[in-house]
Amino acid sequence: MNPILGIVIWLSAVGAIAILTIHAKARQNFSKLGLWIGIVGLTAISLNFLAAGIVFICPQERGVVLSVISAKGCREQALEPGLHWITPVAEQVLRYPISRQTYTMTTISDANTSQISSNRISAEGDSIQARTRDGQEVFIDISVIYAIQPEEVVALHIKW
């Protein structure tokens, strides 16, 4: 759930309770105050529960829904980009990026780090070690560009 939405719901509930209390104190009518505070509290809890199930999937992602309700443990279809509702408490969404990403294997630790963008991962000291014909040891630095197929996200999650 978006934490800002939860904060807004609870601040609205506290504000409504404060207004009800001030209004009841001004009129000296406390007979229905408890009922109204209970209604506002239940409304806030209900809205908070519904808001906990709202999930937004970005265009460069797919969401795998893990579920305790389903016999398989997850929904068969991944969530497409957009706004979705899941069952709070019983379901959880794992997001998988489907955009192209680069994995760089190198032995150089500081030279590459300034050039690594947000969608590139660099691993220090994992370059490929090989020997030449004459027995010299060489280290080969490589970069692998990969992307997850959007239609295979659930199968990838189950398999790996």
Secondary structure, DSSP 8 states (H G I E B T S, - for coil): --HHHHHHHHHHHHHHHHHHHHHHHHHT--TTHHHHHHHHHHHHHHHHHHHTTEEEE-TTEEEEEEESSSSSSB-SS-B-SEEEE--TTTEEEEEEE-S-EEEEEES-SSTTGGG--TTEEEEET--EEEE-TTS-EEEE-EEEEE---GGGHHHHHHH-
